[in-house]
C-alpha cells in the first residue's frame, strides 16, 4: 500500500502526483502516528495485560481490514479512449484488434506509439492531436487548443470537425465525491490498523525471556522485511502491470512505463 497507493489514486481518481503525495503526507501519516500514540496511551491508562493486548491487536486488525475491503466499491469509471477502450464509431464494444488508426486519421500518418493525449469536446480521449485528426491549433504547451478534428464527432448539421484540448479527459463529476469518501475511509483505516501497533510490540516483548528480547525483535523485523516488505512491491507490481492497456516506449523500441490501466 505504501508503494502503490499514490499510483492507484492517480489512475483511479485522476489526481496529479503532486496533489496525491501532498494529501497522503498531510492526512495519512499523522493518522498513523496518532494511532500508534493512542495504542500506547490505552495500554498505559487501562493497565492492559498480555491477553488484553492480544485482543486489542486482533480487534484493530479485523476492523481495519474490513474497512479496507470497502474501498473496492469506491472506484470511478474509466474515461473512454478512442481506439483502446472506445471505438471511433462511438461504441463501447471494442474488438481486440482495435487500433488508434481509423478512417478519420488514416491520411495523417501519425507516429506509431505516440502518446500525447488530448480530450475532445465529445468527452473522448485520443492518443494525440494527430490521432484525433486535428488540422489546426491555437496556443502552445498545456494551453494549446486543437480545431477541425475529423475524429471528434460533431452533430450532423455541423460541417467541420470538433475541437480538443491538451491532456486526457477528466473523470465524471461523482468521481470527486468518491475520492473524498476514499480518503476519509483510508484515514480512519490507517488510524485503526496502527492502533494495534504498540500492543503488538508489547505482546512480543512480554512473551519472550529477557535475555532473548533483542534477538526476538531482530528475527521479527527480518521476517517482516523478507516475507512482506521486500517481495510485496515486486509481485503486486507484476499484478498491476498485467492490467496495463497502453505501454509507453523508450529508445531502441524498449517498453516504457504504463500510460493507461484497466480499472
trRosetta pair geometry for C-beta under 8 A, 3 or more apart (Angstrom, degrees):
i j d omega theta_ij theta_ji phi_ij phi_ji
1 4 6.9 -79 -130 55 22 78
1 5 5.0 39 178 -52 67 113
2 5 6.6 -22 -110 7 14 115
3 232 7.6 161 14 110 136 98
3 233 4.5 146 -81 -106 177 109
3 236 7.4 128 74 81 128 132
3 237 7.7 -66 130 -63 137 100
4 7 4.9 -58 -158 46 64 116
4 8 5.7 71 142 -30 84 100
4 233 7.4 162 -34 -127 100 77
4 236 6.2 -129 -10 132 149 125
4 237 7.3 -169 -74 -83 126 69
4 240 6.5 -162 -142 -57 145 156
5 8 5.6 -52 -144 34 32 114
5 9 6.5 32 158 -19 65 104
5 24 6.8 124 109 -109 122 139
6 9 5.8 -56 -149 36 33 110
6 10 6.4 34 154 -21 66 106
6 17 6.9 57 166 -141 120 70
6 20 4.6 115 -149 135 86 127
6 21 5.7 16 -118 -72 138 75
6 24 6.3 -79 -79 -18 93 151
7 10 5.7 -54 -150 34 32 113
7 11 6.4 19 159 -9 66 110
7 240 7.6 51 115 -174 137 157
8 11 6.2 -64 -146 43 28 102
8 12 5.6 8 167 -5 68 120
9 12 6.3 -61 -126 47 22 99
9 13 5.5 -31 -170 33 63 115
9 15 5.3 -25 143 43 96 129
9 20 4.8 150 91 -131 129 118
9 23 8.0 -150 170 66 163 131
9 24 8.0 -161 2 -54 157 112
9 179 7.6 86 -154 -138 93 102
9 182 7.7 163 -113 122 92 142
10 13 7.5 -60 -103 55 6 74
10 14 7.5 30 -175 -130 43 10
10 15 5.5 -98 -103 69 50 75
10 16 7.2 23 -121 -157 96 9
10 17 6.2 7 -93 -77 136 63
10 20 5.6 -61 -61 -47 85 156
11 261 5.1 15 -166 35 145 124
11 263 7.6 -179 142 -88 100 85
12 75 5.7 -94 -159 -138 116 82
12 76 5.9 130 169 29 70 96
12 263 6.6 116 -116 -124 74 107
13 76 6.0 120 -101 -3 54 136
13 171 6.7 -74 -165 -10 42 164
13 175 6.0 162 -142 167 69 103
13 176 7.9 106 -169 -96 103 38
13 178 7.0 -157 -109 93 105 99
13 179 4.3 99 -150 -92 143 114
13 182 7.0 -132 -62 36 141 154
14 76 7.4 -64 -8 78 100 159
14 79 7.9 70 -80 -24 128 127
14 168 7.8 -134 -129 92 107 116
14 170 6.1 114 162 -150 158 62
14 171 4.4 -159 -2 -21 142 111
14 175 6.7 51 20 135 118 146
15 19 5.2 -117 -178 85 103 116
15 20 4.8 123 114 -65 124 94
15 23 7.9 -48 -178 11 154 139
15 179 7.0 128 -51 -139 119 145
16 19 4.7 85 59 14 89 101
16 20 6.7 -154 89 -10 43 90
17 20 5.8 -58 -145 36 28 113
17 21 6.3 18 164 -10 65 109
18 21 6.5 -64 -149 40 24 101
18 22 6.2 23 155 -19 62 114
19 22 5.6 -58 -145 38 30 114
19 23 6.2 29 159 -20 67 106
20 23 6.1 -59 -150 34 26 106
20 24 6.4 21 156 -14 63 109
21 24 5.7 -54 -143 39 33 111
21 25 6.1 29 159 -15 66 110
22 25 6.0 -62 -148 42 26 107
22 26 5.9 17 158 -15 65 116
23 26 5.8 -62 -139 42 27 107
23 27 5.8 -12 174 12 67 117
23 28 7.8 64 130 -10 68 98
23 183 6.6 -68 164 -124 130 137
24 27 6.8 -71 -127 51 18 85
24 28 4.8 -23 -160 24 63 128
24 29 7.1 75 147 -24 67 91
25 28 7.4 -18 -58 48 14 89
25 29 5.6 0 -147 4 44 131
26 29 7.8 81 14 35 8 99
26 30 7.5 -21 164 1 34 117
27 30 6.8 -78 -161 41 20 102
27 31 6.5 17 155 -20 62 114
27 183 6.6 36 102 -179 162 109
27 187 5.4 -71 159 -94 108 121
28 31 5.5 -61 -152 34 32 115
28 32 6.6 31 155 -19 68 103
28 186 6.5 -44 -96 135 109 107
28 187 6.2 -125 -94 -101 59 70
28 190 5.2 152 -154 -56 80 171
29 32 5.8 -51 -150 33 35 111
29 33 6.5 33 153 -16 65 105
30 33 5.5 -55 -145 40 37 112
30 34 6.0 37 157 -20 69 106
31 34 5.8 -54 -144 38 29 110
31 35 6.3 33 154 -22 62 106
31 187 4.8 -170 -74 -163 159 77
31 188 7.8 -96 -158 -68 140 19
31 190 4.4 82 106 92 123 118
31 191 4.5 -87 -180 -59 96 88
31 194 7.4 141 129 26 71 138
32 35 5.7 -54 -149 33 30 113
32 36 6.6 29 156 -17 65 103
32 190 5.1 -70 -65 167 79 108
32 191 7.2 -126 -77 -84 33 45
32 194 4.5 147 -149 -62 63 158
33 36 6.0 -54 -150 35 31 108
33 37 6.4 27 154 -14 64 109
33 194 7.8 -25 -26 153 14 158
34 37 5.7 -58 -146 42 32 110
34 38 6.0 33 156 -22 67 109
34 191 6.1 -24 84 -121 104 102
34 194 7.8 95 71 91 55 134
35 38 5.7 -54 -141 37 29 110
35 39 6.4 34 157 -24 63 103
35 190 6.8 -154 -15 132 144 65
35 191 4.2 175 -70 -155 112 51
35 192 7.0 -82 -125 -11 134 12
35 193 7.1 37 160 69 162 51
35 194 3.1 103 93 84 132 104
35 195 4.5 -88 -167 -56 95 61
35 197 7.0 93 119 9 99 115
36 39 5.8 -51 -151 30 29 113
36 40 6.9 25 154 -12 61 104
36 194 5.0 -64 -49 167 73 108
36 195 7.8 -130 -70 -92 29 26
36 197 4.9 -37 -109 66 86 137
36 198 5.9 120 -165 -39 66 99
37 40 6.0 -59 -155 38 33 108
37 41 6.3 33 150 -21 67 109
38 41 5.4 -54 -145 37 34 114
38 42 6.3 36 156 -21 67 103
38 191 7.7 31 30 -171 143 95
38 195 5.9 -40 87 -119 110 87
39 42 5.9 -53 -148 34 29 109
39 43 6.5 31 153 -19 62 106
39 56 7.3 138 -143 146 93 131
39 60 7.7 -13 -99 -65 117 166
39 194 7.1 -133 -19 135 129 63
39 195 4.7 151 -70 -171 101 48
39 196 6.3 -176 -116 -74 139 13
39 197 5.8 157 40 51 162 72
39 198 3.8 159 110 34 114 111
39 199 5.7 -111 -177 -15 113 85
40 43 5.6 -53 -149 35 34 114
40 44 6.4 26 157 -15 66 108
40 198 4.2 -136 -63 -143 75 165
41 44 6.0 -60 -148 40 30 106
41 45 6.0 22 161 -17 68 113
42 45 6.1 -57 -135 39 27 106
42 46 6.0 -9 178 15 65 114
42 48 7.0 24 132 -17 82 134
42 56 7.0 162 111 -138 136 150
42 195 7.8 35 12 -170 142 97
43 46 7.2 -79 -140 52 14 85
43 48 5.0 -87 -133 39 60 113
43 53 6.7 36 -115 -97 111 98
43 56 7.7 -144 -77 52 85 167
43 198 6.1 -127 -8 123 139 119
43 199 6.0 177 -77 -83 120 79
43 202 6.1 158 -146 -24 155 167
44 47 7.4 11 -175 -72 28 50
46 52 7.6 -139 114 163 116 153
48 52 3.6 -131 -164 105 95 133
48 53 5.5 129 127 -57 117 71
48 56 6.7 13 -175 -19 163 137
48 199 7.2 -35 101 -114 144 110
49 52 5.1 98 49 13 62 104
49 53 7.1 -114 107 -7 34 91
50 53 5.7 -54 -149 33 31 112
50 54 6.6 31 153 -19 64 104
50 202 8.0 -153 -109 129 61 92
50 203 6.1 108 -152 -124 76 72
50 206 5.2 -147 -92 105 107 138
50 207 6.7 113 -144 -64 135 90
51 54 5.7 -53 -151 34 33 112
51 55 6.5 33 151 -18 65 105
52 55 5.6 -53 -148 36 34 112
52 56 6.2 34 154 -19 67 105
52 199 8.0 -111 117 -138 69 126
53 56 5.7 -53 -145 37 31 111
53 57 6.3 33 155 -19 64 107
53 199 3.9 -180 -158 -163 82 96
53 200 7.7 -179 164 -59 103 25
53 202 5.2 -125 -133 89 152 114
53 203 4.6 -172 118 -66 126 95
53 206 7.7 120 33 29 156 139
54 57 5.7 -55 -148 37 30 112
54 58 6.3 28 155 -18 64 108
54 199 7.5 -157 -51 157 23 115
54 203 5.7 111 -71 -118 73 139
55 58 5.8 -58 -146 38 30 109
55 59 6.1 27 158 -19 67 109
56 59 5.9 -54 -141 37 28 109
56 60 6.3 24 161 -15 63 110
56 195 7.5 -112 168 134 99 96
56 196 6.0 172 129 -111 78 82
56 199 4.5 175 84 -69 119 172
57 60 6.2 -60 -146 39 25 106
57 61 6.3 22 157 -18 62 112
57 196 4.1 111 -128 -164 55 115
57 199 4.7 -146 -56 101 91 117
57 200 5.0 115 -118 -72 132 79
57 203 6.4 -56 -22 -13 149 148
58 61 5.9 -61 -148 37 28 110
58 62 6.2 23 159 -17 66 109
58 196 7.7 153 -4 -127 22 145
59 62 6.0 -57 -144 37 28 107
59 63 6.2 20 162 -11 65 111
59 196 7.6 169 63 -79 65 122
60 63 6.2 -58 -141 43 26 106
60 64 5.9 28 160 -22 63 115
60 192 5.5 -179 -158 169 80 71
60 193 6.3 137 152 -116 98 25
60 195 4.5 -153 -125 77 141 103
60 196 3.5 -174 66 -39 137 111
60 199 7.9 139 13 40 136 130
61 64 5.8 -59 -143 39 24 112
61 65 6.2 15 164 -11 64 110
61 193 6.8 64 -107 -128 51 73
61 196 5.7 -57 -42 37 81 166
62 65 6.3 -62 -145 40 24 101
62 66 6.3 24 157 -18 62 110
63 66 5.8 -58 -148 38 29 112
63 67 6.4 28 155 -18 64 107
63 192 5.4 -109 102 180 108 139
64 67 5.8 -59 -153 36 29 109
64 68 6.5 33 150 -23 64 103
64 189 5.3 107 -153 -160 76 75
64 192 4.2 -179 -82 105 90 109
64 193 3.8 114 -151 -68 160 82
64 196 7.9 -114 -10 9 138 120
65 68 5.2 -43 -146 30 39 118
65 69 6.8 48 153 -26 63 96
65 193 7.8 91 -47 -92 66 109
66 69 5.7 -47 -157 24 35 115
66 70 7.4 40 147 -23 60 97
67 70 5.8 -46 -162 21 42 114
67 71 7.9 55 144 -30 60 91
67 185 5.9 -169 174 -173 102 98
67 188 6.5 -114 -177 101 157 103
67 189 4.5 -164 102 -92 125 101
67 192 6.6 98 21 42 146 152
68 71 5.8 -39 -170 7 46 116
68 189 5.5 112 -66 -151 75 148
69 72 6.3 -32 -178 6 52 112
70 73 5.9 -51 -172 29 57 110
70 74 7.2 51 139 -22 73 109
70 185 6.2 -120 87 -159 117 154
71 74 5.5 -62 -155 32 48 116
71 182 6.1 77 -139 -134 95 83
71 185 6.1 -174 -78 101 87 135
71 186 7.1 66 -96 -71 132 85
72 75 7.2 -19 -176 -26 41 107
74 178 5.0 158 -176 -168 81 94
74 181 5.4 -148 -133 98 133 116
74 182 4.8 168 126 -75 141 89
74 185 7.4 180 -24 28 159 142
75 178 7.2 -9 112 169 7 146
75 263 6.1 146 173 179 133 116
76 171 5.1 -3 167 -156 151 135
76 172 6.9 -180 -163 39 106 91
76 174 7.8 169 -120 93 92 78
76 175 3.9 39 -117 -119 137 107
76 178 5.7 169 -68 68 89 151
76 179 7.9 -6 -44 -51 126 86
76 263 7.3 -95 78 -143 61 156
77 171 7.8 141 63 -153 67 91
77 172 6.4 30 49 4 107 128
77 175 7.8 -111 34 -75 68 111
77 263 7.2 162 -153 78 27 156
78 81 8.0 -56 152 -8 106 97
78 85 6.1 -86 118 176 129 169
78 262 7.3 -45 -73 -148 158 45
78 263 4.5 -171 -57 8 105 125
79 123 7.8 -134 -157 168 95 79
79 125 5.6 70 126 -13 117 122
79 168 6.3 126 82 165 150 109
79 169 4.8 179 -168 75 140 102
79 170 7.6 154 -87 95 143 15
79 171 6.4 -113 -55 -96 107 54
80 85 5.7 -144 -140 94 53 100
80 86 3.4 52 -170 -48 106 150
80 92 7.4 -97 -107 -107 119 77
80 123 7.1 64 42 123 112 85
80 124 4.9 -50 97 -121 111 79
80 125 6.7 167 93 23 53 80
80 169 7.8 8 53 44 68 142
81 84 4.1 -15 100 55 113 119
81 85 4.9 71 40 28 85 96
81 86 5.9 146 57 21 32 99
81 117 7.7 -64 -127 -125 107 123
81 124 7.3 138 -113 -175 19 77
81 125 4.6 -35 -106 77 71 104
81 126 7.5 151 -160 -89 66 22
81 127 7.7 81 -179 -62 103 62
81 168 7.7 -37 -93 -134 101 111
81 245 7.8 133 55 117 144 141
81 246 7.7 -94 133 -28 160 142
81 260 6.4 -10 -32 -143 166 167
82 86 5.5 -54 -88 84 44 97
82 87 7.6 6 -144 141 66 13
82 88 5.4 67 -165 -87 108 69
82 100 7.1 84 109 -132 84 70
82 102 7.7 -72 164 -13 114 140
82 120 8.0 48 -25 -2 132 133
82 124 5.3 67 -47 158 99 123
82 125 6.9 -158 4 85 78 47
82 126 5.0 -8 39 -101 122 73
82 127 7.5 -98 73 -15 89 77
82 131 7.3 170 89 137 117 110
82 132 7.6 115 45 -97 149 71
82 151 6.6 107 165 157 167 128
83 86 7.7 -6 10 70 34 63
83 87 7.8 75 -74 -129 35 34
83 88 6.4 30 -60 -49 77 96
83 98 5.7 -179 -158 153 50 99
83 99 5.7 -23 -163 128 111 26
83 100 3.8 117 128 -96 166 47
83 101 7.4 96 -124 13 139 34
83 102 6.9 -131 -80 -36 107 108
83 126 7.8 65 15 -138 112 67
83 127 6.6 -34 58 -31 136 112
83 131 7.1 -77 5 176 150 131
84 94 7.6 33 115 156 18 166
84 98 7.1 -170 -80 108 20 119
84 100 7.3 7 -44 -74 87 84
84 127 7.9 125 -30 -68 119 92
84 245 5.7 92 -180 152 115 124
84 246 6.0 -32 -127 -57 144 118
84 260 6.8 54 154 85 156 153
85 92 7.9 -15 153 -152 74 67
85 94 6.5 -168 -165 11 21 152
85 245 6.9 -5 -54 -167 99 162
86 90 7.8 -9 173 -135 97 26
86 91 7.6 165 -165 80 60 40
86 92 6.4 -35 -116 -111 74 50
86 94 6.6 -104 -86 -59 7 131
86 124 5.9 -137 100 -136 151 112
87 90 6.5 -41 84 35 91 22
87 91 4.2 9 37 53 132 84
87 92 7.6 -91 9 -33 92 9
87 93 7.0 -6 -21 76 127 53
87 94 5.1 -177 -57 -98 84 85
87 98 6.6 -112 -103 -123 74 138
88 102 4.1 38 -17 -102 173 165
88 103 7.8 166 115 32 147 76
88 104 6.4 -166 -178 18 133 120
88 151 6.2 -70 -146 -154 108 103
90 153 6.3 14 -72 -30 118 161
91 94 7.0 159 98 -67 91 64
94 98 4.8 -38 180 -21 101 158
95 98 5.1 137 64 -40 72 88
99 102 8.0 178 84 -54 74 67
100 105 7.8 -41 146 73 78 143
100 110 7.4 -84 117 84 118 145
100 126 7.7 107 -151 -168 105 75
100 127 4.5 6 -135 -18 147 144
100 131 4.8 -38 168 -143 115 140
101 105 6.5 -125 -139 84 53 100
101 106 6.4 78 -178 -99 95 65
101 110 7.4 -165 -93 43 85 113
101 131 7.6 -94 -81 -131 46 95
102 105 5.8 63 54 29 75 88
102 106 6.8 -102 100 -49 32 84
102 151 6.5 106 64 -116 128 115
103 106 5.5 -22 -136 -18 31 122
104 133 4.7 -72 145 -55 94 153
104 150 4.5 -174 -171 119 96 101
104 151 4.0 140 109 -84 140 74
105 108 4.6 -38 -171 14 77 129
105 110 6.2 5 158 -20 121 125
105 130 6.8 103 -161 147 125 62
105 131 5.4 75 165 -150 174 40
105 132 7.1 97 -78 58 133 9
105 133 4.4 -125 -81 -71 85 86
105 150 6.9 166 -68 71 64 110
105 151 5.6 -16 -39 -50 105 127
108 130 5.2 157 155 -176 135 85
108 131 7.4 -168 81 -85 150 32
108 133 6.3 -138 -48 -110 138 57
110 114 6.0 -110 164 31 101 140
110 127 7.6 105 152 90 151 127
110 128 6.6 158 -157 62 129 123
110 130 3.9 143 -110 128 106 124
110 131 5.2 52 -111 -66 175 72
111 114 4.5 97 80 -50 95 119
111 130 7.4 78 18 68 74 163
113 248 7.6 98 178 -161 101 42
113 249 4.3 4 172 5 145 140
114 127 6.1 95 92 147 83 112
114 128 4.9 -29 128 -25 119 146
114 130 6.8 23 93 49 158 127
114 131 7.2 180 80 -29 115 114
115 127 6.0 -80 -108 -164 54 81
115 128 7.0 -145 -129 -55 13 97
115 246 6.7 138 -106 151 134 127
115 248 5.9 -99 34 -106 146 83
115 259 5.1 -93 -170 -114 156 160
116 127 7.6 54 45 146 53 59
116 128 4.4 54 57 -114 87 96
116 129 7.1 -38 98 0 111 81
116 166 7.9 -47 163 -142 92 87
117 125 5.2 -3 -166 -174 119 109
117 126 6.7 151 -149 75 65 44
117 127 6.6 -74 -95 -154 64 19
117 128 7.0 -78 -83 -78 24 44
117 167 6.3 19 94 -172 94 20
117 168 4.4 9 123 -69 147 76
118 125 7.3 156 79 -153 36 62
118 126 5.4 -17 60 58 85 97
118 128 6.5 64 -4 -167 103 27
118 129 5.0 74 -24 -72 154 69
118 132 5.7 -74 71 -19 125 148
118 134 7.5 -32 89 -19 166 143
118 146 6.3 1 -165 21 157 135
118 164 4.1 64 146 152 121 125
118 165 6.4 167 -163 79 85 28
118 166 5.9 -52 -111 -107 81 33
118 167 7.1 50 -119 37 39 31
119 123 7.6 -12 -175 -135 96 25
119 124 7.7 158 -154 81 58 33
119 125 5.6 -34 -100 -99 67 70
119 126 7.9 175 -90 16 20 77
119 164 6.0 163 78 -158 36 81
119 165 5.3 -19 58 59 93 83
119 166 7.9 2 15 86 85 13
119 167 6.1 -20 -13 88 109 67
119 168 6.0 88 -67 175 100 23
119 169 3.9 132 -130 -74 116 70
119 170 7.6 13 -113 -7 161 64
120 123 7.0 -43 82 27 81 23
120 124 5.0 -2 45 60 119 80
120 125 7.5 -163 10 -87 81 20
120 126 6.2 71 -34 -17 105 112
120 132 6.1 176 -72 -142 107 128
120 149 6.4 -138 -116 95 104 150
120 151 7.5 -115 -83 100 147 85
120 152 3.8 -175 -148 -116 129 113
120 162 5.6 71 -169 100 102 133
120 163 7.4 145 -150 89 61 37
120 164 4.6 -42 -92 -95 55 96
120 169 7.7 -40 40 -66 57 119
121 152 6.4 69 36 178 76 136
121 162 4.9 -144 44 178 103 120
121 163 5.2 48 -21 61 123 79
121 164 6.9 -124 -20 -81 71 46
122 152 5.5 173 1 -166 114 82
122 153 5.3 70 -88 54 161 83
122 154 7.8 -118 -64 -74 116 45
122 162 6.0 -161 -27 -20 98 178
123 169 5.7 93 -164 -150 50 156
124 152 7.3 -178 56 -120 109 74
124 169 6.9 171 116 -24 2 146
125 168 4.6 3 -119 -142 139 79
125 169 4.8 -128 -60 3 91 94
126 129 7.5 103 93 -88 125 24
126 131 5.1 -176 170 95 105 99
126 132 3.8 130 81 -70 170 95
126 149 8.0 -162 2 -175 162 138
126 151 6.5 108 -107 96 142 136
126 152 7.7 -86 -35 -69 137 88
126 164 6.7 -45 29 -130 124 154
127 130 7.9 -49 90 67 98 82
127 131 4.0 40 53 33 104 159
127 132 7.9 -167 47 -37 63 75
128 131 4.9 94 48 12 74 97
128 132 7.0 -134 97 -3 41 89
129 132 5.5 -57 -148 39 34 113
129 134 4.4 -57 -179 40 90 133
129 137 7.0 24 -175 -84 159 119
129 144 7.9 -62 -64 126 149 128
129 146 4.6 179 -138 -82 119 161
129 149 7.4 -107 -159 -105 71 117
129 164 6.2 178 -114 82 79 133
130 133 7.7 45 171 -67 33 25
130 134 7.2 -79 -77 42 25 84
131 151 7.1 -27 142 15 56 165
132 146 6.9 103 84 104 135 146
132 149 4.5 -22 140 -160 102 127
132 150 8.0 144 144 49 54 57
132 151 4.9 -137 -162 56 44 118
132 152 5.9 24 -175 -41 104 96
132 164 5.2 11 150 -30 167 161
133 149 5.1 110 78 -171 78 62
133 150 3.4 -88 144 48 142 88
133 151 4.1 138 8 -13 118 89
133 152 7.4 -151 57 -1 102 73
133 161 6.4 -141 105 -132 113 165
134 137 6.8 71 143 -67 126 86
134 146 3.7 -6 -158 168 157 126
134 147 6.7 101 -154 55 98 25
134 148 6.6 107 -152 77 58 63
134 149 4.0 -25 -82 -93 75 89
134 150 7.9 -156 -67 8 29 66
134 152 7.9 37 -73 -6 85 118
134 161 7.5 -150 -103 105 54 140
134 163 7.9 65 -117 -140 114 44
134 164 5.9 -103 -69 32 134 119
135 147 7.4 -59 63 91 71 67
135 148 4.5 -51 47 99 103 118
135 149 7.5 -174 3 -83 69 41
135 150 7.5 61 -25 -25 106 96
135 161 7.8 114 9 39 102 133
136 146 6.9 142 84 -162 52 58
136 147 4.3 -29 77 65 107 98
136 148 5.0 67 15 26 105 115
137 144 5.6 -8 -173 -170 115 107
137 145 6.9 153 -157 81 63 43
137 146 4.9 -28 -99 -102 81 68
137 147 7.1 -180 -83 15 29 77
138 144 7.0 151 77 -154 43 59
138 145 5.0 -17 60 61 95 94
138 146 8.0 -176 19 -81 68 26
138 147 6.9 42 -9 -14 104 114
139 143 4.4 -106 174 112 139 90
139 144 4.5 -167 94 -101 92 44
139 145 5.8 65 29 10 121 77
140 143 6.9 28 64 60 41 90
140 144 5.6 21 -124 -70 13 101
141 144 6.3 154 57 -24 32 97
141 166 7.5 -58 135 -34 40 173
142 166 5.4 -146 -144 87 44 146
142 167 7.3 36 -145 -38 85 114
143 166 7.5 -8 6 18 9 130
144 165 7.6 151 92 -151 59 56
144 166 5.2 82 57 -43 90 118
145 163 6.2 4 174 -179 96 119
145 164 7.5 163 -162 82 56 42
145 165 5.6 -24 -111 -100 73 75
146 149 5.9 69 124 -62 108 114
146 163 6.2 158 87 -161 56 65
146 164 4.5 -12 61 59 109 90
146 165 7.5 -167 20 -76 80 26
147 161 7.8 135 163 83 51 91
147 163 5.0 -20 -105 -106 60 93
148 160 5.4 -68 -115 -175 77 111
148 161 5.0 83 -174 50 39 101
148 163 7.9 28 -9 -86 34 66
149 152 4.1 54 94 7 115 114
149 161 4.4 -146 71 137 38 128
149 162 5.3 -43 59 71 101 66
149 163 6.3 136 5 -108 112 18
149 164 5.3 59 -43 -13 161 111
150 161 4.5 -99 -79 -78 33 143
151 161 7.3 37 25 -149 36 132
152 161 5.5 98 55 174 89 95
152 162 3.1 -102 117 55 122 114
152 163 6.9 -109 89 31 165 20
152 164 6.0 -161 -63 -55 144 100
153 162 6.8 12 64 -18 25 129
154 158 3.9 -77 140 72 129 141
154 160 7.0 50 5 86 169 52
154 161 6.3 -177 -19 -149 124 31
154 162 5.0 173 -68 -59 95 88
155 158 5.0 98 63 -6 77 104
171 175 3.6 -42 133 42 131 166
171 176 7.5 157 85 -41 115 68
172 175 5.3 117 63 -19 65 103
173 176 6.6 -47 -177 19 47 106
173 177 7.8 34 138 -5 68 103
174 177 5.2 -50 -162 38 58 116
174 178 6.2 64 140 -24 76 100
175 178 5.4 -51 -148 37 37 115
175 179 6.4 44 151 -25 66 101
176 179 5.6 -49 -151 30 32 115
176 180 6.9 35 150 -19 62 100
177 180 5.7 -50 -154 31 36 112
177 181 6.7 36 149 -15 65 103
178 181 5.6 -53 -151 38 36 112
178 182 6.2 41 150 -24 67 105
179 182 5.4 -49 -146 33 33 116
179 183 6.4 29 157 -16 65 104
180 183 6.0 -55 -147 38 30 106
180 184 6.3 31 154 -21 64 107
181 184 5.7 -56 -146 35 30 112
181 185 6.3 22 160 -11 66 108
182 185 6.3 -62 -149 41 25 103
182 186 6.0 28 154 -23 63 114
183 186 5.4 -55 -141 38 31 117
183 187 6.3 34 159 -23 65 103
184 187 6.1 -55 -152 31 27 108
184 188 6.6 20 154 -10 62 107
185 188 5.8 -57 -147 42 34 108
185 189 6.0 36 154 -22 67 110
186 189 5.7 -56 -144 38 28 113
186 190 6.3 32 156 -22 63 105
187 190 5.8 -51 -148 32 30 112
187 191 6.6 28 153 -15 62 105
188 191 5.8 -55 -152 37 32 111
188 192 6.2 31 152 -20 66 108
189 192 5.7 -55 -143 37 32 110
189 193 6.2 26 161 -15 67 107
190 193 6.2 -56 -143 39 26 106
190 194 6.2 15 162 -9 62 114
191 194 6.2 -67 -145 45 25 103
191 195 6.4 43 153 -42 62 100
192 195 5.6 -43 -156 9 30 121
193 196 6.7 -64 -174 32 38 101
193 197 7.9 58 135 -45 63 92
194 197 5.0 -16 -163 -16 58 123
196 199 5.4 -61 -154 51 59 110
196 200 5.7 69 147 -34 81 104
197 200 5.8 -60 -155 30 26 115
197 201 6.9 17 156 -11 63 104
198 201 5.9 -55 -149 37 35 106
198 202 6.2 34 154 -17 68 108
199 202 5.5 -57 -142 41 34 113
199 203 6.0 40 156 -25 67 105
200 203 5.7 -52 -148 33 28 113
200 204 6.6 28 153 -18 62 104
201 204 5.6 -52 -150 35 34 112
201 205 6.3 27 156 -15 67 108
202 205 6.0 -59 -144 40 30 106
202 206 6.0 21 162 -14 67 113
203 206 6.3 -61 -139 40 23 104
203 207 6.3 13 165 -13 61 117
204 207 6.4 -73 -150 39 22 103
204 208 6.6 7 161 -13 62 118
204 216 6.4 174 170 138 102 123
204 217 7.2 110 132 -86 134 71
204 220 6.3 16 -149 -81 151 162
205 208 6.3 -71 -148 37 29 105
205 213 5.8 39 -138 -140 78 116
205 216 7.8 160 -99 86 48 133
205 217 7.8 17 -84 -65 86 106
208 212 5.2 -122 175 91 105 99
208 213 5.1 137 100 -92 124 64
208 216 4.5 -87 -116 -21 161 164
209 212 4.7 63 64 20 89 107
209 213 7.4 -131 90 -41 43 75
210 213 6.0 -28 -153 -17 35 115
212 215 5.1 -61 -162 49 65 114
212 216 5.5 71 139 -31 86 104
213 216 5.6 -55 -145 35 29 112
213 217 6.4 28 158 -17 65 105
214 217 5.9 -53 -148 36 31 110
214 218 6.5 32 152 -19 63 107
215 218 5.6 -56 -150 36 32 113
215 219 6.3 28 155 -15 67 106
216 219 5.9 -55 -146 39 31 107
216 220 6.1 33 154 -22 65 109
217 220 5.6 -53 -142 37 30 114
217 221 6.2 28 159 -17 65 106
218 221 6.0 -56 -146 38 27 107
218 222 6.2 25 156 -17 63 110
219 222 5.7 -56 -144 40 30 111
219 223 6.2 33 156 -23 65 107
220 223 5.9 -56 -149 34 27 111
220 224 6.6 27 154 -19 62 105
221 224 5.8 -54 -151 34 32 112
221 225 6.5 26 154 -14 66 107
222 225 5.9 -59 -149 40 32 107
222 226 5.9 20 160 -12 70 114
223 226 6.0 -58 -133 43 27 103
223 227 5.6 -1 176 6 66 119
224 227 6.8 -65 -126 50 15 92
224 228 5.6 -44 -170 43 56 115
224 229 5.9 55 136 -21 75 111
225 228 7.3 -70 -105 59 8 72
225 229 4.2 -44 -129 47 50 130
225 230 5.8 55 165 -24 71 99
226 229 7.7 23 -7 45 21 90
226 230 6.2 -9 -122 25 29 125
226 231 7.9 32 166 -11 41 103
227 231 7.2 -46 -173 27 24 119
228 231 7.2 -79 -130 50 11 86
228 232 5.4 17 -177 -35 57 124
229 232 6.6 -43 -125 20 10 113
230 233 7.7 -76 -179 29 26 96
230 234 7.6 6 147 -6 61 115
231 234 5.4 -68 -159 40 50 113
231 235 6.0 21 160 -5 88 107
232 235 6.7 -65 -139 45 27 91
232 236 5.6 17 169 -8 67 119
233 236 6.0 -61 -131 50 24 105
233 237 5.6 33 164 -28 63 113
234 237 5.8 -55 -144 34 21 112
234 238 6.6 20 155 -17 59 104
235 238 5.5 -46 -145 35 37 113
235 239 6.4 41 152 -21 64 103
236 239 5.4 -51 -148 36 36 114
236 240 6.3 37 153 -19 66 104
237 240 5.7 -52 -146 37 32 110
237 241 6.3 33 154 -20 65 106
238 241 5.7 -53 -145 37 31 113
238 242 6.7 41 152 -30 62 100
239 242 5.8 -48 -156 21 32 116
239 243 7.7 23 150 -13 58 101
240 243 6.2 -63 -167 32 40 107
240 244 7.9 62 139 -48 63 87
240 261 7.2 -39 -179 -125 83 139
241 244 5.5 -20 -165 -18 51 119
241 258 6.5 -165 -126 -47 68 136
243 261 5.1 45 113 -165 103 93
243 262 4.6 -125 -178 49 89 92
244 247 5.9 62 144 -68 135 81
244 258 4.0 -113 -123 -126 123 127
244 259 8.0 89 -163 37 101 55
244 260 7.3 109 -162 79 66 49
244 261 5.8 -54 -102 -104 50 68
244 262 7.5 -147 -87 -2 3 85
245 260 4.8 -50 63 101 107 98
245 261 6.5 144 4 -136 91 14
245 262 5.2 115 -50 -52 108 84
246 258 7.1 111 79 -166 55 67
246 259 4.4 -52 102 63 105 109
246 260 4.3 41 32 35 110 103
247 255 5.3 -30 165 -155 139 99
247 256 6.5 145 167 57 81 67
247 257 7.7 -176 -155 105 67 21
247 258 5.8 -50 -105 -105 61 59
247 259 6.8 149 -134 5 9 90
248 255 7.6 105 77 -177 55 55
248 256 3.3 -59 96 80 97 123
248 257 5.2 14 32 56 125 60
248 258 7.1 -150 0 -90 86 9
248 259 5.2 116 -53 -48 88 102
249 253 6.5 -33 -164 -141 117 43
249 254 7.1 134 -164 74 65 44
249 255 6.7 -56 -110 -119 58 35
249 256 5.3 -111 -47 -4 4 109
250 253 7.9 12 72 95 60 5
250 254 4.3 -28 62 72 107 98
250 255 7.3 11 12 84 95 14
250 256 4.6 133 -40 -75 85 96
251 254 6.7 11 72 23 47 103
258 261 6.2 57 143 -67 135 83
